[in-house]
Amino acid sequence: MNEQRTLSPGNLVRITRHAIGIPAGTLALCLQRHKKRGDYDDGLEIWSVQLMNGQCRGHKRRYLDIDLEVL
């Protein structure tokens, strides 16, 4: 029962890494995946999310896919 869910726009996610003013565990809505610049590929994706709780509700931030957990 340990299935890996992939991120897609519209997913509700939990942020697993704290940042200044945004605690770990904050809920967010995935908005879009960003294209990587350059010719490197480190296997990570960058996502724009809209924060859904706390004082930053409605704000948009970018996170790496490893810092987001699909709910």
N, CA, C and O atoms as CSV, one atom per row, in Angstrom:
chain,resi,resn,atom,element,x,y,z
A,1,MET,N,N,0.814,-1.196,0.000
A,1,MET,CA,C,0.000,0.000,0.000
A,1,MET,C,C,0.861,1.264,0.000
A,1,MET,O,O,0.358,2.347,0.302
A,2,ASN,N,N,2.109,1.149,-0.323
A,2,ASN,CA,C,3.030,2.273,-0.336
A,2,ASN,C,C,3.174,2.794,-1.757
A,2,ASN,O,O,4.250,2.686,-2.344
A,3,GLU,N,N,2.114,3.355,-2.319
A,3,GLU,CA,C,2.160,3.805,-3.704
A,3,GLU,C,C,2.672,5.235,-3.780
A,3,GLU,O,O,2.360,6.065,-2.927
A,4,GLN,N,N,3.451,5.507,-4.799
A,4,GLN,CA,C,4.011,6.837,-5.032
A,4,GLN,C,C,3.054,7.620,-5.919
A,4,GLN,O,O,2.777,7.198,-7.042
A,5,ARG,N,N,2.550,8.733,-5.448
A,5,ARG,CA,C,1.656,9.563,-6.248
A,5,ARG,C,C,2.485,10.642,-6.941
A,5,ARG,O,O,3.346,11.264,-6.319
A,6,THR,N,N,2.227,10.858,-8.211
A,6,THR,CA,C,2.959,11.878,-8.942
A,6,THR,C,C,2.230,13.210,-8.836
A,6,THR,O,O,1.006,13.258,-8.718
A,7,LEU,N,N,2.993,14.274,-8.880
A,7,LEU,CA,C,2.420,15.608,-8.803
A,7,LEU,C,C,1.802,15.994,-10.135
A,7,LEU,O,O,2.322,15.656,-11.198
A,8,SER,N,N,0.697,16.699,-10.065
A,8,SER,CA,C,0.080,17.271,-11.251
A,8,SER,C,C,-0.680,18.518,-10.813
A,8,SER,O,O,-1.053,18.630,-9.645
A,9,PRO,N,N,-0.915,19.456,-11.728
A,9,PRO,CA,C,-1.660,20.662,-11.360
A,9,PRO,C,C,-3.014,20.306,-10.759
A,9,PRO,O,O,-3.721,19.435,-11.266
A,10,GLY,N,N,-3.362,20.978,-9.691
A,10,GLY,CA,C,-4.625,20.717,-9.005
A,10,GLY,C,C,-4.495,19.822,-7.796
A,10,GLY,O,O,-5.444,19.707,-7.020
A,11,ASN,N,N,-3.339,19.175,-7.605
A,11,ASN,CA,C,-3.119,18.319,-6.435
A,11,ASN,C,C,-3.041,19.152,-5.156
A,11,ASN,O,O,-2.458,20.236,-5.141
A,12,LEU,N,N,-3.630,18.634,-4.100
A,12,LEU,CA,C,-3.454,19.205,-2.771
A,12,LEU,C,C,-2.215,18.560,-2.182
A,12,LEU,O,O,-2.100,17.334,-2.177
A,13,VAL,N,N,-1.277,19.369,-1.681
A,13,VAL,CA,C,-0.016,18.851,-1.165
A,13,VAL,C,C,0.276,19.419,0.214
A,13,VAL,O,O,-0.272,20.445,0.617
A,14,ARG,N,N,1.153,18.724,0.924
A,14,ARG,CA,C,1.666,19.192,2.210
A,14,ARG,C,C,3.141,19.529,1.985
A,14,ARG,O,O,3.882,18.728,1.415
A,15,ILE,N,N,3.561,20.701,2.428
A,15,ILE,CA,C,4.955,21.110,2.315
A,15,ILE,C,C,5.719,20.474,3.466
A,15,ILE,O,O,5.348,20.642,4.628
A,16,THR,N,N,6.789,19.741,3.150
A,16,THR,CA,C,7.505,18.981,4.178
A,16,THR,C,C,8.753,19.692,4.697
A,16,THR,O,O,9.347,19.251,5.681
A,17,ARG,N,N,9.158,20.781,4.054
A,17,ARG,CA,C,10.355,21.522,4.493
A,17,ARG,C,C,9.936,22.922,4.924
A,17,ARG,O,O,9.255,23.627,4.180
A,18,HIS,N,N,10.344,23.324,6.124
A,18,HIS,CA,C,9.972,24.662,6.577
A,18,HIS,C,C,10.834,25.718,5.877
A,18,HIS,O,O,11.973,25.462,5.487
A,19,ALA,N,N,10.256,26.900,5.734
A,19,ALA,CA,C,10.947,28.058,5.165
A,19,ALA,C,C,10.617,29.247,6.061
A,19,ALA,O,O,9.774,29.137,6.952
A,20,ILE,N,N,11.263,30.358,5.836
A,20,ILE,CA,C,11.017,31.541,6.664
A,20,ILE,C,C,9.550,31.944,6.528
A,20,ILE,O,O,9.094,32.272,5.433
A,21,GLY,N,N,8.821,31.919,7.624
A,21,GLY,CA,C,7.418,32.298,7.651
A,21,GLY,C,C,6.444,31.232,7.194
A,21,GLY,O,O,5.232,31.438,7.258
A,22,ILE,N,N,6.951,30.086,6.730
A,22,ILE,CA,C,6.070,29.011,6.269
A,22,ILE,C,C,6.500,27.710,6.946
A,22,ILE,O,O,7.523,27.133,6.578
A,23,PRO,N,N,5.734,27.247,7.925
A,23,PRO,CA,C,6.128,26.032,8.641
A,23,PRO,C,C,5.912,24.766,7.815
A,23,PRO,O,O,5.066,24.725,6.922
A,24,ALA,N,N,6.687,23.745,8.131
A,24,ALA,CA,C,6.461,22.432,7.518
A,24,ALA,C,C,5.052,21.986,7.896
A,24,ALA,O,O,4.592,22.253,9.006
A,25,GLY,N,N,4.375,21.317,6.989
A,25,GLY,CA,C,3.005,20.869,7.236
A,25,GLY,C,C,1.964,21.791,6.640
A,25,GLY,O,O,0.772,21.491,6.696
A,26,THR,N,N,2.391,22.915,6.065
A,26,THR,CA,C,1.460,23.840,5.430
A,26,THR,C,C,0.840,23.180,4.206
A,26,THR,O,O,1.534,22.508,3.443
A,27,LEU,N,N,-0.461,23.367,4.016
A,27,LEU,CA,C,-1.152,22.821,2.858
A,27,LEU,C,C,-1.059,23.798,1.691
A,27,LEU,O,O,-1.044,25.015,1.878
A,28,ALA,N,N,-0.997,23.239,0.480
A,28,ALA,CA,C,-0.894,24.075,-0.713
A,28,ALA,C,C,-1.543,23.369,-1.895
A,28,ALA,O,O,-1.766,22.159,-1.871
A,29,LEU,N,N,-1.840,24.144,-2.921
A,29,LEU,CA,C,-2.417,23.636,-4.158
A,29,LEU,C,C,-1.369,23.766,-5.258
A,29,LEU,O,O,-0.832,24.853,-5.474
A,30,CYS,N,N,-1.069,22.664,-5.961
A,30,CYS,CA,C,-0.099,22.701,-7.065
A,30,CYS,C,C,-0.705,23.475,-8.227
A,30,CYS,O,O,-1.835,23.209,-8.638
A,31,LEU,N,N,0.052,24.434,-8.753
A,31,LEU,CA,C,-0.420,25.242,-9.870
A,31,LEU,C,C,0.215,24.832,-11.192
A,31,LEU,O,O,-0.490,24.563,-12.164
A,32,GLN,N,N,1.549,24.783,-11.233
A,32,GLN,CA,C,2.205,24.424,-12.483
A,32,GLN,C,C,3.635,23.966,-12.243
A,32,GLN,O,O,4.267,24.329,-11.251
A,33,ARG,N,N,4.126,23.164,-13.173
A,33,ARG,CA,C,5.512,22.706,-13.160
A,33,ARG,C,C,6.301,23.632,-14.072
A,33,ARG,O,O,5.826,24.016,-15.140
A,34,HIS,N,N,7.502,23.987,-13.649
A,34,HIS,CA,C,8.329,24.901,-14.428
A,34,HIS,C,C,9.388,24.136,-15.204
A,34,HIS,O,O,9.917,23.127,-14.738
A,35,LYS,N,N,9.687,24.636,-16.398
A,35,LYS,CA,C,10.731,24.035,-17.217
A,35,LYS,C,C,12.089,24.390,-16.625
A,35,LYS,O,O,12.291,25.479,-16.087
A,36,LYS,N,N,13.007,23.446,-16.739
A,36,LYS,CA,C,14.362,23.671,-16.245
A,36,LYS,C,C,15.138,24.501,-17.254
A,36,LYS,O,O,14.916,24.406,-18.461
A,37,ARG,N,N,16.042,25.309,-16.747
A,37,ARG,CA,C,16.904,26.097,-17.616
A,37,ARG,C,C,18.236,25.380,-17.765
A,37,ARG,O,O,18.693,24.722,-16.830
A,38,GLY,N,N,18.849,25.498,-18.901
A,38,GLY,CA,C,20.147,24.875,-19.104
A,38,GLY,C,C,20.022,23.442,-19.574
A,38,GLY,O,O,18.930,22.959,-19.873
A,39,ASP,N,N,21.150,22.776,-19.632
A,39,ASP,CA,C,21.183,21.413,-20.160
A,39,ASP,C,C,21.440,20.362,-19.075
A,39,ASP,O,O,21.853,19.245,-19.386
A,40,TYR,N,N,21.204,20.702,-17.830
A,40,TYR,CA,C,21.412,19.750,-16.745
A,40,TYR,C,C,20.110,19.031,-16.413
A,40,TYR,O,O,19.022,19.515,-16.723
A,41,ASP,N,N,20.236,17.883,-15.787
A,41,ASP,CA,C,19.059,17.149,-15.323
A,41,ASP,C,C,19.418,16.469,-14.026
A,41,ASP,O,O,20.076,15.429,-14.022
A,42,ASP,N,N,18.982,17.058,-12.914
A,42,ASP,CA,C,19.268,16.493,-11.600
A,42,ASP,C,C,18.128,15.612,-11.097
A,42,ASP,O,O,18.186,15.106,-9.976
A,43,GLY,N,N,17.093,15.424,-11.914
A,43,GLY,CA,C,15.976,14.560,-11.547
A,43,GLY,C,C,14.913,15.229,-10.707
A,43,GLY,O,O,13.942,14.578,-10.321
A,44,LEU,N,N,15.064,16.514,-10.410
A,44,LEU,CA,C,14.088,17.225,-9.584
A,44,LEU,C,C,13.225,18.137,-10.443
A,44,LEU,O,O,13.647,18.585,-11.509
A,45,GLU,N,N,12.011,18.406,-9.968
A,45,GLU,CA,C,11.108,19.313,-10.660
A,45,GLU,C,C,10.807,20.502,-9.756
A,45,GLU,O,O,10.798,20.375,-8.531
A,46,ILE,N,N,10.562,21.656,-10.366
A,46,ILE,CA,C,10.194,22.857,-9.626
A,46,ILE,C,C,8.710,23.099,-9.854
A,46,ILE,O,O,8.240,23.105,-10.991
A,47,TRP,N,N,7.973,23.298,-8.761
A,47,TRP,CA,C,6.526,23.504,-8.823
A,47,TRP,C,C,6.133,24.829,-8.181
A,47,TRP,O,O,6.675,25.210,-7.144
A,48,SER,N,N,5.197,25.520,-8.798
A,48,SER,CA,C,4.553,26.675,-8.175
A,48,SER,C,C,3.353,26.156,-7.405
A,48,SER,O,O,2.557,25.371,-7.919
A,49,VAL,N,N,3.237,26.606,-6.170
A,49,VAL,CA,C,2.101,26.209,-5.342
A,49,VAL,C,C,1.466,27.453,-4.737
A,49,VAL,O,O,2.127,28.474,-4.547
A,50,GLN,N,N,0.174,27.352,-4.438
A,50,GLN,CA,C,-0.542,28.417,-3.749
A,50,GLN,C,C,-0.818,27.937,-2.340
A,50,GLN,O,O,-1.454,26.901,-2.147
A,51,LEU,N,N,-0.347,28.681,-1.355
A,51,LEU,CA,C,-0.502,28.281,0.041
A,51,LEU,C,C,-1.967,28.391,0.447
A,51,LEU,O,O,-2.666,29.327,0.058
A,52,MET,N,N,-2.424,27.406,1.245
A,52,MET,CA,C,-3.846,27.303,1.561
A,52,MET,C,C,-4.183,27.539,3.032
A,52,MET,O,O,-5.359,27.628,3.383
A,53,ASN,N,N,-3.172,27.642,3.895
A,53,ASN,CA,C,-3.489,27.908,5.306
A,53,ASN,C,C,-2.398,28.766,5.924
A,53,ASN,O,O,-1.336,28.956,5.333
A,54,GLY,N,N,-2.661,29.274,7.096
A,54,GLY,CA,C,-1.693,30.135,7.768
A,54,GLY,C,C,-1.820,31.584,7.324
A,54,GLY,O,O,-2.736,31.941,6.583
A,55,GLN,N,N,-0.897,32.410,7.781
A,55,GLN,CA,C,-0.934,33.833,7.471
A,55,GLN,C,C,-0.584,34.121,6.017
A,55,GLN,O,O,-0.873,35.209,5.518
A,56,CYS,N,N,0.025,33.173,5.340
A,56,CYS,CA,C,0.429,33.362,3.938
A,56,CYS,C,C,-0.602,32.824,2.962
A,56,CYS,O,O,-0.284,32.626,1.789
A,57,ARG,N,N,-1.820,32.583,3.408
A,57,ARG,CA,C,-2.872,32.023,2.546
A,57,ARG,C,C,-3.007,32.856,1.275
A,57,ARG,O,O,-3.100,34.083,1.319
A,58,GLY,N,N,-3.016,32.157,0.145
A,58,GLY,CA,C,-3.180,32.832,-1.134
A,58,GLY,C,C,-1.868,33.198,-1.808
A,58,GLY,O,O,-1.852,33.481,-3.006
A,59,HIS,N,N,-0.767,33.200,-1.064
A,59,HIS,CA,C,0.526,33.534,-1.645
A,59,HIS,C,C,1.040,32.376,-2.489
A,59,HIS,O,O,0.742,31.215,-2.208
A,60,LYS,N,N,1.806,32.691,-3.513
A,60,LYS,CA,C,2.392,31.670,-4.378
A,60,LYS,C,C,3.884,31.565,-4.093
A,60,LYS,O,O,4.573,32.573,-3.931
A,61,ARG,N,N,4.371,30.330,-4.035
A,61,ARG,CA,C,5.795,30.043,-3.809
A,61,ARG,C,C,6.219,28.914,-4.720
A,61,ARG,O,O,5.381,28.181,-5.245
A,62,ARG,N,N,7.529,28.771,-4.909
A,62,ARG,CA,C,8.074,27.659,-5.682
A,62,ARG,C,C,8.770,26.689,-4.742
A,62,ARG,O,O,9.466,27.093,-3.811
A,63,TYR,N,N,8.567,25.389,-5.005
A,63,TYR,CA,C,9.183,24.336,-4.209
A,63,TYR,C,C,9.684,23.228,-5.119
A,63,TYR,O,O,9.170,23.035,-6.221
A,64,LEU,N,N,10.685,22.506,-4.652
A,64,LEU,CA,C,11.124,21.302,-5.342
A,64,LEU,C,C,10.133,20.184,-5.048
A,64,LEU,O,O,9.496,20.171,-3.995
A,65,ASP,N,N,10.008,19.247,-5.984
A,65,ASP,CA,C,9.049,18.149,-5.803
A,65,ASP,C,C,9.370,17.294,-4.578
A,65,ASP,O,O,8.462,16.696,-4.001
A,66,ILE,N,N,10.637,17.220,-4.164
A,66,ILE,CA,C,10.981,16.411,-2.985
A,66,ILE,C,C,10.478,17.026,-1.684
A,66,ILE,O,O,10.459,16.360,-0.648
A,67,ASP,N,N,10.066,18.308,-1.734
A,67,ASP,CA,C,9.558,18.995,-0.547
A,67,ASP,C,C,8.033,19.027,-0.493
A,67,ASP,O,O,7.459,19.708,0.357
A,68,LEU,N,N,7.373,18.297,-1.393
A,68,LEU,CA,C,5.907,18.266,-1.457
A,68,LEU,C,C,5.405,16.839,-1.347
A,68,LEU,O,O,5.936,15.928,-1.983
A,69,GLU,N,N,4.383,16.659,-0.539
A,69,GLU,CA,C,3.749,15.340,-0.336
A,69,GLU,C,C,2.314,15.417,-0.803
A,69,GLU,O,O,1.541,16.222,-0.285
A,70,VAL,N,N,1.940,14.598,-1.769
A,70,VAL,CA,C,0.564,14.595,-2.297
A,70,VAL,C,C,-0.370,13.997,-1.248
A,70,VAL,O,O,-0.072,12.958,-0.660
A,71,LEU,N,N,-1.495,14.658,-1.021
A,71,LEU,CA,C,-2.496,14.175,-0.059
A,71,LEU,C,C,-3.626,13.453,-0.763
A,71,LEU,O,O,-4.557,12.979,-0.112
